[in-house]
Amino acid sequence: MTLKTLPTPSTSNPQIREYTTAVDKGYNSVFVVATETGWNVSLAGSQKRIGSFTNKAQALIEAKKQATTHKSSLFVFEKTGELVKTV
């Protein structure tokens, strides 16, 4: 079996452009999650956290900055693990 390289889709197609943008946003999504010692802010798919904060308000400020910088969505979770806000 030989591998075949597929052609790169044209970005002039609006549907492909929208799809690509949505996928990129998903990869760059910012998460605010409670831990035993406070709140962590991290990017989706990354093992590394952006920051660790003692209170939720500080974490939200940083998360909003990161979401704006990465032009991505922001997901905020409660201590119970319940998703409470998507921006």
C-alpha positions in Angstrom: 0.0 0.0 0.0 1.4 3.4 -1.0 0.5 6.6 0.7 -1.0 9.3 -1.4 -0.6 13.0 -0.6 -3.9 14.8 -0.8 -4.1 18.3 -2.4 -4.5 21.2 0.0 -8.0 22.5 -0.1 -8.5 25.9 -1.5 -9.1 28.6 1.1 -11.1 30.6 -1.4 -14.1 28.2 -0.7 -16.1 29.9 2.1 -17.2 26.6 3.6 -13.7 25.3 3.8 -12.5 28.6 5.3 -15.3 28.5 8.0 -14.5 24.8 8.8 -10.8 25.6 9.1 -11.5 28.6 11.4 -13.7 26.5 13.6 -11.1 23.7 14.0 -8.4 26.3 14.8 -10.6 27.9 17.4 -11.2 24.5 19.0 -7.5 23.8 19.2 -6.9 27.1 20.9 -9.8 27.1 23.3 -9.0 28.4 26.8 -10.2 26.5 29.9 -10.7 27.6 33.5 -10.7 24.6 35.9 -10.8 24.3 39.6 -8.0 22.4 41.4 -7.4 21.5 45.1 -5.3 24.6 45.5 -7.1 27.2 43.3 -7.9 27.7 39.6 -5.9 26.8 36.5 -6.1 28.4 33.1 -4.9 26.2 30.2 -5.2 25.8 26.4 -7.0 22.8 24.9 -4.7 20.0 24.0 -1.8 21.3 26.0 -0.4 19.6 29.1 1.1 23.0 30.2 -1.1 25.4 32.0 -1.0 29.1 31.3 -1.4 30.0 34.9 -2.4 29.0 38.4 -4.5 31.4 40.5 -5.7 31.4 44.1 -9.2 32.7 43.2 -11.6 32.4 40.3 -11.7 36.1 39.5 -8.0 36.3 38.8 -8.2 33.2 36.6 -11.0 34.7 34.6 -9.1 37.9 33.9 -6.2 35.9 32.5 -8.4 33.5 30.6 -10.2 36.3 28.9 -6.9 37.9 27.9 -5.7 34.6 26.5 -9.0 33.9 24.6 -8.7 37.3 23.0 -5.1 36.8 22.1 -5.7 33.4 20.6 -9.1 34.4 19.1 -10.7 31.4 20.7 -13.5 30.3 22.9 -13.4 30.4 26.7 -14.8 27.5 28.8 -15.4 28.0 32.5 -16.0 25.0 34.8 -17.2 25.0 38.4 -15.5 23.0 41.2 -18.0 20.2 40.6 -16.7 19.9 37.0 -19.9 21.3 35.5 -19.5 23.6 32.5 -21.1 26.9 33.6 -20.0 29.4 31.0 -18.8 29.5 27.4 -17.7 32.8 25.8 
